[in-house]
Amino acid sequence: MDGELAVGGLRAGELAERFGTPLFVYCEETVLARARAYRQAAPEALVLYSVKAFPSVSLLRLFAAEGLGADVSTLGELTFARRAELPGARIVVHGNNKSDAELAAAAKCGALVVLDAADEVDRAAAAGVRRVLVRVTPGIDAETHDAIKTAHHGSKFGLPPDETMVAVGEAIAAGLEVQGLHVHIGSQLLDLGAERMTVDWLAAFAAACRKGLGWTPGVVDLGGGLGVRHVEDEPALDIRTFVQALLDRVERAWELHDLPRPRLVLEPGRSLVGDAACTLYRVGVVKRASETTTYVAIDGGMSDNPRPQLYGARYTALLANRANEDATSWYAVCGSHCESGDVLIERVRLPEPRRGDLLAVPVTGAYTLGMGSNYNSVPRPAAVLVAGGAARLVRRRETEDDLVGLEA
Ligand SMILES: Cc1ncc(COP(=O)(O)O)c(C=O)c1O
């Protein structure tokens, strides 16, 4: 609009005035389109939003209305899912170190629990859990950052194949309904190679279970993992292509082993909400630090988006209030925290930034605010959902009083 960035029919400047900055702006149309893409690509699968990507009761309600459920990995995430009135039949409970309270809460709502350790068999049965999957670690190295690989040999998640088989046998003996297997190989996957290998491996493992235990998985939960593109030189994989490739591979691999086709569960997080949001920051200091680096300091940083520090994640940015102006130079975007590493973007071309400009950073919907902290006693930002020219607050901005309110 007149050279100004608009989201959901609203000017960035208006959103910033009304809700303050930093501000996470989620586009409802994009969220719904991503949810529908999963449902249409896999109408028979149970699709679960991975709550850790961005815990939000409002988003969960939107997803629930589209027929999605939730994958949760803590009592807190389960509380979000229950607050959104999701039934236990559409909740899967994870965790590599579940507490008794988490198992009891999962049992109470009738959720499907993913066993992740040998001692969880008896603990889950004692807590009253009825339906379970067992998480297996196939020893497959997904092509992604080390910190978000989860199925490699030595991973803290799941059980090695031989122990998985033992756990399945013990869970059946303990009276649990062992519905199937779970695997999640990693996050921000931008190619299908490792996923295809995983499906082939799982089918062979299912055949081994049939031989060894006389049991085959009726449910196969393939986890999440589809990545999103943050910068132009990253590849883009769309939901339909990704899901179709998985479905085709499952069909072929299961047929090859003459196994009954399992019911699929998918647990996307990032690919549902990652590119559905941008963050609006207010520009403060613009400082030429060396011959090669001019910093643009924003009013947020690693406390609202720690992904650059954790995973070397890259982002791009634009000046939201002067989006039609040509970029003239390279800048580094840094936050306001007391860490030299608090750099959100190492290099981005922008029109000459000035104090008071609004900087928009796209594709910040996943693992940002949900992974945020109060470092430097900075209150966490607000999030809004925009659609058709209207915005509603889905998470209020924290205040300094919230922070000191925790003091004993
Ligand atoms: C068990 C499990 N399922 C699903 C997800 C969601 O992954 P993504 O956001 O990459 O789709 C994760 C992410 O870590 C996970 O650990």
Ligand as a Chemical Component Dictionary entry (heavy atoms), coordinates in Angstrom:
data_LIG
# 
_chem_comp.id                   LIG 
_chem_comp.type                 NON-POLYMER 
_chem_comp.pdbx_formal_charge   0 
_chem_comp.three_letter_code    LIG 
# 
loop_
_chem_comp_atom.comp_id 
_chem_comp_atom.atom_id 
_chem_comp_atom.alt_atom_id 
_chem_comp_atom.type_symbol 
_chem_comp_atom.charge 
_chem_comp_atom.model_Cartn_x 
_chem_comp_atom.model_Cartn_y 
_chem_comp_atom.model_Cartn_z 
_chem_comp_atom.pdbx_ordinal 
LIG C1 C1 C 0 8.462  -35.553 17.527 1  
LIG C2 C2 C 0 8.370  -34.343 16.679 2  
LIG N1 N1 N 0 7.323  -34.219 15.842 3  
LIG C3 C3 C 0 7.172  -33.116 15.068 4  
LIG C4 C4 C 0 8.078  -32.091 15.113 5  
LIG C5 C5 C 0 7.850  -30.880 14.236 6  
LIG O1 O1 O 0 8.854  -30.730 13.331 7  
LIG P1 P1 P 0 8.790  -29.585 12.210 8  
LIG O2 O2 O 0 8.467  -28.317 12.870 9  
LIG O3 O3 O 0 10.135 -29.614 11.626 10 
LIG O4 O4 O 0 7.737  -29.996 11.217 11 
LIG C6 C6 C 0 9.194  -32.180 15.956 12 
LIG C7 C7 C 0 10.186 -31.098 16.008 13 
LIG O5 O5 O 0 11.163 -31.113 16.652 14 
LIG C8 C8 C 0 9.339  -33.338 16.772 15 
LIG O6 O6 O 0 10.361 -33.459 17.610 16 
# 
loop_
_chem_comp_bond.comp_id 
_chem_comp_bond.atom_id_1 
_chem_comp_bond.atom_id_2 
_chem_comp_bond.value_order 
_chem_comp_bond.pdbx_ordinal 
LIG C1 C2 SING 1  
LIG C2 N1 SING 2  
LIG C2 C8 DOUB 3  
LIG N1 C3 DOUB 4  
LIG C3 C4 SING 5  
LIG C4 C5 SING 6  
LIG C4 C6 DOUB 7  
LIG C5 O1 SING 8  
LIG O1 P1 SING 9  
LIG P1 O2 DOUB 10 
LIG P1 O3 SING 11 
LIG P1 O4 SING 12 
LIG C6 C7 SING 13 
LIG C6 C8 SING 14 
LIG C7 O5 DOUB 15 
LIG C8 O6 SING 16 
# 
